[in-house]
């Protein structure tokens, strides 16, 4: 039993062996490169990394999860609301998980007690899986409202991509292979879905001029704009310039603020229009 438990721990611990991008990152330097605050919680000192960034990502997670639950509560007979609901719940819970490791409790999960900080954690691996599953469910939701004759195909594609992506990410985590568990790779896997959504809803709006297709186009272009702002901010090196002046607002904050606006748009504009398209 003891040897089995030890082996299990070693398998899961392999993820932490991926070296940090900055080999000098340790318990001391962690506090030099980003803002941290220590709070007293339940009689213990708890380090919160990037407090302002943690606020934005947790706010995104809570709002997105709430909108997903709202979709389920008002589902009725509309399957598109069912799949949108679970898609947004996975997206929102994924954001909460991501914020816990990338921001709020990153020190405890990736650095505390280590000679060199780990590059990632299992929290981030689960986030990647949740995010991809969310987009796959989104595919089924959109097809229900825009191309119901192809729902069976959409479900098959969503299932296949889900299984393949989960296997790939888990293999990358246990092996471990860094290139298989990056945020950038997850975005590349999701991007073809977004292009498909734009083509489908753009064609439907051109043919029929329906409000739901216009609303969905707003959702997809909102994601593209968010991604553009993220990379524009990142490539301009604004985060480092601001931090040199003691101000903290990173490309991740740009991402999360933009996504908060995006999910509010979904709640206010898209959700009331959600309905299954009739079979023709």
TARA-V301436 format. One record per pair of residues at least 24 apart in sequence whose C-alpha atoms are under 10 Angstrom apart, sorted by the first residue. I is the first residue (numbers start at 1). GAP is how many residues later the second one is. Records with the same first field share a line. If there is no record, write none. Layout:
BEGIN
I->GAP, GAP
END
This chain:
BEGIN
10->164
11->162, 163, 164, 165
12->110, 161, 162, 163, 164
13->108, 109, 160, 161, 163
14->159, 160, 161, 162, 163
15->103, 104, 105, 106, 107, 110, 157, 158, 159, 160, 161, 162, 163
16->93, 94, 95, 98, 100, 101, 102, 103, 104, 105, 106, 157, 158, 160
17->99, 100, 101, 102, 103, 159
18->99, 100, 101, 102, 103, 155, 158, 159, 160
19->97, 98, 99, 100, 101, 159
20->90, 91, 96, 97, 98, 99, 100
21->96, 97, 98
22->94, 95, 96, 97
23->93, 94, 95, 96
24->91, 92, 93
25->86, 89, 90, 91, 92, 93, 94
26->81, 84, 85, 86, 87, 88, 89, 90, 91, 92
27->80, 81, 83, 84, 85, 86, 87, 88, 89, 90
28->83, 84, 87
29->87, 88
30->76, 77, 81, 82, 86, 87
31->76
33->207, 210, 211
34->69, 206, 209, 212, 213, 214
35->208, 211, 212, 213
36->67, 68, 71
37->67
46->59, 61, 62
47->57, 58, 59, 60, 61
48->52, 55, 56, 57, 58, 59, 60
49->50, 51, 52, 53, 54, 55, 56, 57, 58, 59
50->49, 52, 53, 54, 55, 56, 198, 199, 200
51->52, 53, 54, 197
52->51, 52, 196, 197, 201
53->46, 49, 50, 51, 195, 196, 197, 199, 200, 201, 203, 204
54->42, 44, 45, 46, 47, 48, 49, 50, 51, 199, 202
55->44, 48, 49, 198, 201
56->39, 43, 196, 197, 198, 199, 200, 201, 203, 204
57->35, 38, 39, 40, 41, 42, 43, 45, 46, 47, 195, 196, 198, 199, 200, 202, 203
58->34, 35, 37, 38, 39, 40, 41, 42, 45, 46, 198
59->33, 36, 37, 40, 197, 198, 201
60->31, 32, 33, 35, 36, 39, 196, 197, 198, 199, 200, 201, 202, 203, 204
61->27, 28, 29, 30, 31, 32, 33, 34, 35, 36, 37, 38, 195, 198, 199, 202
62->27, 30, 31, 33, 34, 198
63->25, 26, 29, 197, 200, 201, 204
64->24, 25, 26, 27, 28, 29, 30, 31, 32, 195, 196, 198, 199, 200, 202, 203
65->24, 25, 26, 27, 28, 29, 30, 31, 198
66->26, 201
67->25, 196, 197, 199, 200, 201, 204
68->24, 195, 199, 203
70->197, 201
71->196, 200, 201, 203
74->197, 198
75->199, 200
76->199
77->198, 199
78->63, 66, 67, 196, 197, 198, 199
79->61, 62, 63, 65, 66, 195, 196, 197
80->57, 58, 59, 60, 61, 62, 63, 64, 65, 66, 68, 191, 194, 195, 196, 197
81->60, 61, 63, 64, 190, 191, 192, 193, 194, 195
82->55, 58, 59
83->51, 53, 54, 55, 56, 57, 58, 59, 61
84->50, 51, 53, 54, 55, 56, 57, 58, 187, 190
85->49, 52, 53, 56, 186
86->47, 48, 51, 52, 55
87->43, 44, 45, 46, 47, 48, 49, 50, 51, 52, 53, 54
88->43, 46, 47, 49, 50, 175
89->41, 45
90->37, 39, 40, 41, 42, 43, 44, 45, 47
91->36, 37, 39, 40, 41, 42, 43, 44
92->35, 38, 39, 42, 171
93->34, 37, 38
94->29, 30, 32, 33, 34, 35, 36, 37, 38, 39, 40
95->29, 32, 33, 35, 36, 161
96->27, 31
97->25, 26, 27, 28, 29, 30, 31, 33
98->25, 26, 27, 28, 29, 30, 33
99->24, 25, 28
100->24
101->26
102->150
103->149
119->59
120->53, 58, 61, 62
121->52
122->48, 51
124->57, 58, 59
125->41, 44, 45, 47, 48, 56, 57, 58
126->40, 43, 44
127->56
128->37, 38, 41, 53, 54, 55, 57, 58, 59
129->33, 36, 37, 38, 40, 41, 52, 57
130->32, 36
131->52, 55, 56, 59
132->26, 29, 30, 33, 34, 54, 55, 57, 58
133->25, 26, 28, 29, 30, 32, 33, 57
134->24, 28, 56
135->27, 54, 55, 56, 58, 59
136->24, 25, 26, 54, 57
137->25
138->55, 56, 59
139->54, 55, 57, 58
141->133, 134, 135
142->55, 58, 59, 71, 74, 132, 133, 134, 135
143->54, 57, 58, 133, 134
144->130, 131, 132, 133, 134, 135
145->56, 67, 68, 128, 129, 130, 131, 132, 133
146->51, 54, 55, 58, 59, 66, 67, 70, 129, 130, 131, 132, 133
147->53, 54, 57, 129, 130, 131, 132, 133
148->128, 129, 130, 131, 132
149->128, 129, 130, 131
161->28, 29
165->24
187->40
191->33
193->27
194->25, 26, 27, 29, 30
195->25, 26, 29
196->24
210->63
211->58, 59, 62, 63
212->57, 58, 59, 60, 61, 62, 63
213->57, 60, 61
214->55, 56
215->50, 51, 54, 55, 56, 58, 59
216->50, 53, 54, 57, 58
218->44, 47, 48, 51, 52
219->43, 44, 46, 47, 50, 51
220->42
221->41
222->36, 37, 39, 40, 41, 43
223->32, 35, 36, 39
225->30, 33
226->28, 29, 30, 31, 32, 33, 35, 36
227->24, 27, 28, 31, 32
228->27
229->25, 26, 29
230->24, 25, 26, 28
231->24
END
